Amino acid sequence: MFLWILRALASMLAGLAIFLGVALLLFHLNLKALLDDELYTNALADQNAYERLYTEVLTTQNIELVWAEVSTDAGYLTSSELQGLMKTVAPPEYLQAQAEANLSLLSNFATGESEELELYLELSGPLDRVVAATVDLIVTKVEQTRLVDKQLIQGLAAQVEGSPYSQEIAGALEAISTGGLESQSITDLTGLSEDESLEIFDQALASALDNNLIDQRYRVALEQAAPQLRQAFKTGDTKQLLAEAARTAAAAALETALADFRTSLDRDGRLDLVPLLAEELADVDEEQFQSTVGGWRDRITEILARTRNLGLIVLAAASSLVVLIYWGRPRQTARWFYVLLIMSGGASLVFLTVAYFALPGVVDRVVNSAWMVGQVELEGLVGLTLDIALSVISTRLVALMWYAGGALTVGVLIWAAFLTWDITRREHQNEQKALSEPDNGNEAVT
């Protein structure tokens, strides 16, 4: 009786040890999977995150909210125009390429493939698109501006000097520098003579150049582009003048401004994000930041090694204990193992399946939580973030379900193998017994 109790206690201890070993190995595998960039790139792609960033997060309403907080020029560019401009400069495929490249760099650092953390944004392409997209936007706004009928022009031939039309054109030229137009209409001056048109242009240009509120780079570009602009306005075509101002002066001013920014890029046109993160997140220099994140990486590497080694040691020790408990009784040893595999694998599979299907409902409740939504100003950001997190968690749950299903399958196969062997053995014994019974009967008669 005492031996039976001792064996039962030892079996329970071995079972707990095996669960602990398996838990350590599963923790190791999941932590290692969380360092793999493929887990996140697949989640972002599955959730169509790059398109949803524009359709759900950077909506016209959210852009208007942010733009009103960071700029006083919100009246010049509408939120719809800003959304279109951003999507042209940084389209979803560009966002995807940058996200996947940086996730790969982050994964390489976390797994020890690279010694230092490297994160970059490739900005040469977007910067090249900024000028063209902005100019196209301004030209479109010029073309959409309503023209006042040229028949309303009165007495300009004798009153060119100080003409209100020159002030109107000067205001439009000044508005070009901000990407918009101050007025919803502009006068069509194509009815004037060439001399009158040029006189009005000269007055308008001088007025615009005297305005110190305009960005100095735009004023320089406007002055340099004066010959082309003067030529464009010879016929009094106001829209042609403003479109040419956008293509020359505004474009040149943007190029100059971007040239200053390009000096912060490397020779491949990339912006190094690590110094920015060091300053914004930790308020330290890059060297200190690299040292800090390197320490985190070393601790994660240490945890991975310890959980793997400890898990294997615990499993080996527990398995050895089971063999010692049932020494000389291989069938009992095998039975202990397949019962444990079937029970633990089956229970885990049921639990993980329930969690997998219940998880979306939990996320919906979190998304609809007034507290959670109230903490984020941009509508749609919480939903997109949680959907990505849901995709990551679901992927790991599926992987764990495969592990649990594998354990259950192995347990069932071992049980089926022993059951088949036992049935075959019994049938063989019955056949042997049936063959031996007639002989015993004959001997008795004799």
Backbone torsions as a table, in degrees:
resi	resn	phi	psi	omega
1	MET	NA	-43.7	180.0
2	PHE	-63.0	-40.4	179.6
3	LEU	-63.6	-38.0	179.0
4	TRP	-65.2	-43.0	178.9
5	ILE	-63.9	-42.6	179.4
6	LEU	-62.2	-41.3	179.6
7	ARG	-65.7	-38.9	179.2
8	ALA	-65.2	-44.0	178.9
9	LEU	-63.9	-41.6	179.0
10	ALA	-65.0	-37.0	178.4
11	SER	-65.1	-41.4	178.1
12	MET	-64.2	-41.9	178.4
13	LEU	-63.1	-41.4	178.4
14	ALA	-64.5	-39.9	178.8
15	GLY	-63.1	-44.4	177.8
16	LEU	-62.5	-39.4	179.4
17	ALA	-64.8	-39.8	178.4
18	ILE	-65.5	-41.6	176.5
19	PHE	-60.9	-41.0	178.9
20	LEU	-64.2	-43.5	178.9
21	GLY	-62.8	-43.3	179.2
22	VAL	-65.0	-40.9	179.0
23	ALA	-61.8	-40.8	178.3
24	LEU	-64.1	-42.5	-179.8
25	LEU	-68.6	-38.0	177.6
26	LEU	-66.9	-38.1	175.6
27	PHE	-61.8	-42.3	177.9
28	HIS	-60.3	-46.9	-177.6
29	LEU	-66.1	-40.3	-179.6
30	ASN	-70.3	-39.8	177.0
31	LEU	-64.4	-39.9	177.5
32	LYS	-64.9	-39.1	178.8
33	ALA	-66.2	-34.1	179.5
34	LEU	-68.8	-16.5	177.3
35	LEU	-91.5	-1.4	-178.9
36	ASP	-91.3	123.2	-176.8
37	ASP	-65.2	-23.6	-178.3
38	GLU	-62.9	-32.0	178.8
39	LEU	-59.2	-41.2	-175.5
40	TYR	-84.7	-37.2	178.0
41	THR	-63.8	-38.5	177.1
42	ASN	-66.6	-39.3	179.8
43	ALA	-65.1	-43.4	179.1
44	LEU	-63.5	-41.2	179.9
45	ALA	-69.5	-41.3	-179.7
46	ASP	-62.0	-35.2	-178.8
47	GLN	-89.2	3.2	-179.5
48	ASN	51.8	44.0	-170.8
49	ALA	-63.6	-33.1	-173.8
50	TYR	-72.1	-35.6	174.1
51	GLU	-74.5	-41.2	-177.2
52	ARG	-66.8	-23.1	176.7
53	LEU	-58.7	-36.1	179.5
54	TYR	-88.1	-35.1	-175.9
55	THR	-82.5	-24.8	-175.1
56	GLU	-119.6	-30.5	-177.0
57	VAL	-102.2	-58.2	179.8
58	LEU	-86.3	55.8	177.2
59	THR	-77.0	167.5	179.6
60	THR	-61.1	-35.5	-179.8
61	GLN	-67.5	-45.2	-179.4
62	ASN	-67.1	-39.3	178.7
63	ILE	-63.4	-41.2	178.7
64	GLU	-62.0	-39.4	179.3
65	LEU	-64.1	-48.5	-178.3
66	VAL	-68.5	-44.6	-176.9
67	TRP	-62.1	-36.2	179.5
68	ALA	-66.8	-27.6	-178.5
69	GLU	-83.0	-30.6	-172.9
70	VAL	-105.7	-10.4	-176.0
71	SER	-141.3	147.4	174.8
72	THR	-94.6	1.2	-177.1
73	ASP	-99.7	22.7	-175.2
74	ALA	-61.6	-23.7	-177.9
75	GLY	-74.9	-18.5	-176.5
76	TYR	-82.2	-42.2	179.3
77	LEU	-114.4	127.3	177.8
78	THR	-75.1	161.6	179.1
79	SER	-62.1	-34.6	177.5
80	SER	-64.8	-41.1	178.1
81	GLU	-66.2	-40.5	178.1
82	LEU	-64.1	-40.6	178.8
83	GLN	-61.9	-46.2	178.7
84	GLY	-63.6	-37.7	179.2
85	LEU	-65.1	-45.2	180.0
86	MET	-64.7	-40.5	-178.5
87	LYS	-69.4	-28.9	176.1
88	THR	-73.3	-43.4	-178.6
89	VAL	-71.1	-42.6	-178.8
90	ALA	-126.9	75.9	-178.1
91	PRO	-66.9	163.6	-178.1
92	PRO	-54.0	-38.2	-179.7
93	GLU	-66.4	-31.7	175.6
94	TYR	-68.0	-45.2	178.6
95	LEU	-58.9	-41.3	180.0
96	GLN	-64.0	-44.5	-179.9
97	ALA	-62.1	-42.1	-179.4
98	GLN	-68.8	-41.4	179.9
99	ALA	-63.6	-46.3	-178.1
100	GLU	-66.8	-38.6	179.2
101	ALA	-64.8	-43.4	-178.2
102	ASN	-74.5	-32.5	174.1
103	LEU	-64.8	-36.9	176.5
104	SER	-65.1	-43.8	177.6
105	LEU	-62.9	-41.3	179.5
106	LEU	-65.6	-39.8	178.6
107	SER	-66.6	-40.6	178.6
108	ASN	-61.2	-38.7	178.3
109	PHE	-70.3	-45.0	-176.6
110	ALA	-63.8	-32.6	-178.8
111	THR	-92.3	1.0	176.3
112	GLY	88.1	5.9	179.2
113	GLU	-72.8	-24.3	174.9
114	SER	-126.7	144.1	-174.8
115	GLU	-77.5	-34.1	-177.6
116	GLU	-120.1	150.2	178.3
117	LEU	-73.1	129.8	177.4
118	GLU	-129.3	128.5	176.6
119	LEU	-140.6	131.3	-176.2
120	TYR	-137.3	154.1	166.5
121	LEU	-117.4	123.4	178.1
122	GLU	-81.4	109.7	-171.8
123	LEU	-112.0	-2.5	-178.7
124	SER	-62.8	-42.1	178.9
125	GLY	-63.8	-53.2	178.2
126	PRO	-59.4	-39.5	179.7
127	LEU	-65.0	-36.3	176.7
128	ASP	-65.1	-33.2	-178.3
129	ARG	-81.7	-20.5	-176.9
130	VAL	-59.7	-48.6	-176.0
131	VAL	-63.3	-51.1	-178.0
132	ALA	-61.6	-42.0	-178.9
133	ALA	-66.9	-40.8	-179.9
134	THR	-67.2	-43.2	178.4
135	VAL	-63.0	-43.7	177.6
136	ASP	-60.1	-38.7	179.5
137	LEU	-65.1	-43.5	-179.8
138	ILE	-65.7	-43.9	179.8
139	VAL	-61.2	-40.6	177.6
140	THR	-61.5	-41.7	178.6
141	LYS	-65.8	-36.8	176.8
142	VAL	-62.6	-45.7	-178.5
143	GLU	-65.7	-27.7	-179.5
144	GLN	-85.9	-9.7	179.2
145	THR	-68.7	134.2	-177.4
146	ARG	-76.3	133.9	178.0
147	LEU	-91.5	134.8	171.2
148	VAL	-81.0	133.7	-175.5
149	ASP	-54.1	133.5	-178.2
150	LYS	-63.7	-16.1	179.2
151	GLN	-70.1	-12.6	179.4
152	LEU	-82.1	-7.7	178.5
153	ILE	-68.1	130.0	-177.0
154	GLN	-132.4	128.1	169.4
155	GLY	58.0	28.3	-178.0
156	LEU	-70.9	-30.2	-175.8
157	ALA	-57.2	-35.3	-177.5
158	ALA	-97.3	-9.4	-174.3
159	GLN	-131.2	44.6	-178.6
160	VAL	-67.1	-44.2	-176.8
161	GLU	-65.5	128.0	-178.7
162	GLY	74.7	19.2	-178.2
163	SER	-62.8	137.6	176.1
164	PRO	-63.3	-22.7	179.8
165	TYR	-68.8	-33.5	177.3
166	SER	-66.4	-37.2	177.4
167	GLN	-68.0	-36.3	177.3
168	GLU	-62.8	-44.3	-179.6
169	ILE	-69.2	-38.6	177.1
170	ALA	-59.9	-43.2	177.9
171	GLY	-62.4	-38.6	178.9
172	ALA	-67.7	-40.7	177.5
173	LEU	-63.2	-39.4	178.0
174	GLU	-66.0	-39.3	-179.2
175	ALA	-66.8	-27.1	178.8
176	ILE	-57.3	-34.8	-176.6
177	SER	-65.4	-21.3	180.0
178	THR	-99.2	-0.6	179.3
179	GLY	88.4	10.5	-179.7
180	GLY	-145.9	-172.5	178.1
181	LEU	-126.8	138.6	-176.1
182	GLU	-73.6	-29.3	-175.9
183	SER	-113.9	157.6	178.8
184	GLN	-90.3	-3.7	179.4
185	SER	-146.5	157.6	179.4
186	ILE	-147.9	148.2	-173.5
187	THR	-78.9	136.8	175.0
188	ASP	-85.1	117.2	-176.1
189	LEU	-107.9	23.5	-177.7
190	THR	-69.6	-7.1	178.2
191	GLY	-84.8	-4.4	-177.9
192	LEU	-85.9	162.1	173.2
193	SER	-76.4	166.8	-179.0
194	GLU	-61.8	-42.0	-178.8
195	ASP	-62.9	-42.6	179.5
196	GLU	-64.7	-42.6	-179.7
197	SER	-61.9	-45.0	-178.3
198	LEU	-67.4	-36.0	177.7
199	GLU	-63.7	-43.6	178.0
200	ILE	-63.2	-41.9	179.8
201	PHE	-61.8	-44.9	-178.6
202	ASP	-60.7	-42.1	177.7
203	GLN	-64.3	-42.7	-178.7
204	ALA	-64.7	-43.4	-179.2
205	LEU	-64.3	-43.6	180.0
206	ALA	-61.8	-40.0	179.4
207	SER	-65.0	-42.2	-179.8
208	ALA	-66.3	-40.6	-179.3
209	LEU	-69.1	-24.7	179.1
210	ASP	-81.7	-9.1	-177.7
211	ASN	-82.5	104.1	-178.1
212	ASN	-74.0	-8.8	177.7
213	LEU	-76.0	-17.4	178.7
214	ILE	-79.2	144.4	178.2
215	ASP	-54.8	133.1	-176.4
216	GLN	-57.6	-37.0	-179.4
217	ARG	-64.2	-37.0	178.8
218	TYR	-70.5	-38.5	179.0
219	ARG	-64.4	-40.2	177.1
220	VAL	-63.0	-45.5	-179.8
221	ALA	-65.1	-36.3	179.5
222	LEU	-65.2	-41.2	179.5
223	GLU	-67.9	-39.1	179.2
224	GLN	-68.6	-31.0	-178.8
225	ALA	-88.3	3.3	-175.7
226	ALA	-53.4	-43.8	179.7
227	PRO	-59.1	-44.7	179.2
228	GLN	-65.2	-40.1	-179.3
229	LEU	-67.1	-40.1	179.8
230	ARG	-62.7	-40.8	179.2
231	GLN	-65.5	-37.5	-178.6
232	ALA	-68.5	-23.2	-175.7
233	PHE	-103.9	12.1	-179.3
234	LYS	-58.7	-34.8	-178.2
235	THR	-90.7	-1.3	-179.0
236	GLY	82.2	13.4	-179.7
237	ASP	-77.6	100.6	-174.8
238	THR	-64.9	-43.4	-179.9
239	LYS	-62.4	-39.9	179.0
240	GLN	-63.5	-38.7	178.1
241	LEU	-62.2	-48.8	-177.1
242	LEU	-67.7	-37.7	177.2
243	ALA	-63.7	-40.9	178.5
244	GLU	-67.0	-35.7	176.7
245	ALA	-63.4	-37.6	177.8
246	ALA	-66.5	-43.9	-175.7
247	ARG	-72.5	-25.3	-176.4
248	THR	-107.8	-69.7	-174.2
249	ALA	-65.4	-50.7	-178.3
250	ALA	-63.9	-42.4	179.3
251	ALA	-63.5	-42.8	179.6
252	ALA	-64.5	-41.3	178.7
253	ALA	-63.8	-40.6	177.1
254	LEU	-64.2	-42.2	178.8
255	GLU	-60.8	-41.2	178.9
256	THR	-63.9	-44.9	178.8
257	ALA	-63.2	-41.0	180.0
258	LEU	-70.5	-29.7	177.9
259	ALA	-62.0	-38.2	176.2
260	ASP	-63.2	-41.4	-179.9
261	PHE	-70.4	-34.9	-178.5
262	ARG	-62.0	-22.5	179.2
263	THR	-65.4	-20.2	178.6
264	SER	-85.8	-3.5	179.2
265	LEU	-93.8	158.9	175.2
266	ASP	-81.3	-177.2	-175.1
267	ARG	-69.0	-15.1	176.1
268	ASP	-92.9	6.8	179.3
269	GLY	75.9	28.4	-178.1
270	ARG	-110.7	144.9	175.4
271	LEU	-98.6	121.8	179.3
272	ASP	-75.5	118.1	-175.9
273	LEU	-86.4	-20.0	-175.1
274	VAL	-62.0	-46.7	177.2
275	PRO	-60.6	-36.1	177.9
276	LEU	-65.6	-42.4	178.1
277	LEU	-65.2	-39.2	179.2
278	ALA	-60.9	-40.7	-177.6
279	GLU	-76.5	-44.6	-173.8
280	GLU	-79.0	-40.2	-174.3
281	LEU	-88.6	-42.6	-173.4
282	ALA	-112.4	-11.5	-178.3
283	ASP	55.4	43.4	178.0
284	VAL	-133.2	171.9	177.0
285	ASP	-80.9	172.1	-174.1
286	GLU	-62.9	-38.1	-178.2
287	GLU	-63.4	-44.0	178.4
288	GLN	-65.4	-38.9	179.6
289	PHE	-64.1	-43.8	178.1
290	GLN	-61.6	-38.8	178.4
291	SER	-65.0	-39.9	-179.4
292	THR	-66.5	-51.0	-178.5
293	VAL	-68.4	-29.6	175.1
294	GLY	-64.4	-37.3	176.2
295	GLY	-64.9	-41.0	175.9
296	TRP	-61.1	-44.2	-179.3
297	ARG	-61.6	-41.4	-179.9
298	ASP	-64.2	-38.4	178.4
299	ARG	-66.8	-39.9	177.4
300	ILE	-63.9	-42.6	177.9
301	THR	-60.8	-40.8	179.0
302	GLU	-64.9	-42.4	178.4
303	ILE	-62.3	-42.2	178.7
304	LEU	-60.0	-46.0	-178.4
305	ALA	-65.7	-43.0	-176.9
306	ARG	-68.2	-43.7	-180.0
307	THR	-65.0	-37.9	178.0
308	ARG	-65.9	-49.8	-177.1
309	ASN	-66.0	-44.8	-179.6
310	LEU	-65.4	-39.6	177.8
311	GLY	-61.4	-44.5	179.0
312	LEU	-65.3	-40.2	179.9
313	ILE	-65.1	-44.8	-179.6
314	VAL	-63.6	-42.5	178.4
315	LEU	-63.5	-42.5	179.8
316	ALA	-64.4	-42.9	-179.6
317	ALA	-65.6	-42.6	-179.7
318	ALA	-65.3	-42.1	179.1
319	SER	-64.0	-40.4	178.2
320	SER	-63.6	-39.2	178.6
321	LEU	-63.0	-40.8	178.1
322	VAL	-63.5	-41.6	179.0
323	VAL	-63.3	-39.9	178.7
324	LEU	-67.3	-38.9	179.8
325	ILE	-60.6	-42.8	-176.8
326	TYR	-107.8	36.7	-179.1
327	TRP	-59.9	130.0	-178.4
328	GLY	80.6	2.7	179.6
329	ARG	-128.6	73.6	-175.4
330	PRO	-60.9	-33.8	179.6
331	ARG	-65.0	-39.4	178.4
332	GLN	-67.8	-38.1	177.6
333	THR	-61.9	-49.0	-180.0
334	ALA	-63.2	-38.9	-179.8
335	ARG	-63.1	-41.7	179.7
336	TRP	-59.8	-43.0	-178.0
337	PHE	-68.6	-45.9	-176.1
338	TYR	-73.0	-28.6	174.0
339	VAL	-65.6	-42.4	178.3
340	LEU	-63.2	-44.1	-180.0
341	LEU	-63.4	-43.1	-178.3
342	ILE	-67.3	-44.6	-177.1
343	MET	-69.4	-48.0	-177.8
344	SER	-70.6	-42.9	179.3
345	GLY	-63.7	-43.1	180.0
346	GLY	-66.1	-46.6	-179.6
347	ALA	-63.0	-42.8	179.7
348	SER	-64.8	-39.8	179.9
349	LEU	-63.4	-41.6	178.1
350	VAL	-64.1	-47.2	-178.5
351	PHE	-61.8	-45.7	-178.9
352	LEU	-66.8	-36.8	178.4
353	THR	-64.9	-43.7	177.5
354	VAL	-61.8	-43.3	179.6
355	ALA	-63.8	-39.2	-178.4
356	TYR	-61.9	-44.6	-177.5
357	PHE	-81.8	-21.6	179.4
358	ALA	-85.4	-20.1	-174.4
359	LEU	-59.7	-45.0	179.2
360	PRO	-58.1	-37.2	178.1
361	GLY	-65.1	-38.8	177.9
362	VAL	-63.8	-43.1	179.7
363	VAL	-63.2	-40.8	178.8
364	ASP	-60.4	-40.4	179.4
365	ARG	-66.1	-36.6	178.0
366	VAL	-67.2	-44.2	-179.3
367	VAL	-61.9	-39.1	-176.9
368	ASN	-84.1	0.3	179.8
369	SER	-67.7	126.9	-179.5
370	ALA	-61.6	-33.9	-179.3
371	TRP	-67.0	-45.6	-176.8
372	MET	-65.4	-48.6	-178.2
373	VAL	-63.8	-35.1	-177.8
374	GLY	-68.1	-19.2	-179.6
375	GLN	-82.6	-13.5	-175.8
376	VAL	-117.2	127.1	-177.2
377	GLU	-74.5	-34.8	-175.0
378	LEU	-87.3	116.9	177.3
379	GLU	-65.8	141.4	178.5
380	GLY	94.4	-21.6	-177.7
381	LEU	-68.0	-41.4	179.8
382	VAL	-63.9	-46.4	-179.1
383	GLY	-61.0	-44.6	-179.9
384	LEU	-64.9	-44.2	-179.9
385	THR	-62.7	-44.8	-178.8
386	LEU	-70.0	-33.0	176.6
387	ASP	-64.7	-39.1	177.3
388	ILE	-66.5	-43.8	177.9
389	ALA	-62.7	-39.7	177.7
390	LEU	-60.8	-40.9	179.6
391	SER	-64.7	-41.1	178.7
392	VAL	-64.2	-48.0	-178.8
393	ILE	-64.1	-41.9	-179.8
394	SER	-61.5	-39.2	178.4
395	THR	-61.5	-42.9	178.8
396	ARG	-70.0	-36.0	176.6
397	LEU	-63.2	-39.9	177.7
398	VAL	-63.1	-41.4	178.2
399	ALA	-61.7	-42.8	177.9
400	LEU	-66.3	-34.1	176.5
401	MET	-64.2	-37.3	176.1
402	TRP	-64.2	-41.3	177.4
403	TYR	-61.9	-46.5	-179.6
404	ALA	-64.5	-42.7	177.7
405	GLY	-63.5	-36.3	177.4
406	GLY	-64.9	-43.1	178.0
407	ALA	-62.5	-43.2	178.4
408	LEU	-62.9	-42.6	-179.4
409	THR	-63.9	-44.8	179.1
410	VAL	-61.6	-43.5	178.7
411	GLY	-60.9	-44.5	179.4
412	VAL	-64.8	-40.4	179.5
413	LEU	-63.6	-42.7	178.0
414	ILE	-64.2	-43.7	178.2
415	TRP	-62.0	-43.6	180.0
416	ALA	-64.6	-38.4	180.0
417	ALA	-64.4	-45.6	179.1
418	PHE	-67.9	-36.6	178.4
419	LEU	-64.8	-43.5	178.1
420	THR	-63.1	-43.3	178.9
421	TRP	-62.5	-40.9	-178.9
422	ASP	-66.6	-41.2	178.6
423	ILE	-64.4	-43.9	179.5
424	THR	-62.7	-42.0	179.9
425	ARG	-62.7	-42.7	-179.7
426	ARG	-66.7	-40.0	177.5
427	GLU	-62.9	-40.0	178.3
428	HIS	-64.5	-40.7	178.3
429	GLN	-64.3	-40.8	179.0
430	ASN	-64.7	-38.9	178.0
431	GLU	-64.4	-42.2	178.5
432	GLN	-64.1	-39.1	179.6
433	LYS	-67.8	-38.8	179.5
434	ALA	-66.1	-36.0	179.7
435	LEU	-71.9	-29.6	-176.8
436	SER	-84.3	-23.1	-176.1
437	GLU	-65.2	-43.8	177.8
438	PRO	-60.0	-38.0	179.6
439	ASP	-64.3	-40.1	177.8
440	ASN	-65.0	-35.0	178.8
441	GLY	-67.9	-41.7	179.1
442	ASN	-64.0	-41.1	179.1
443	GLU	-61.9	-36.8	-179.6
444	ALA	-67.2	-38.9	-179.7
445	VAL	-67.1	-42.3	179.1
446	THR	-61.6	NA	NA
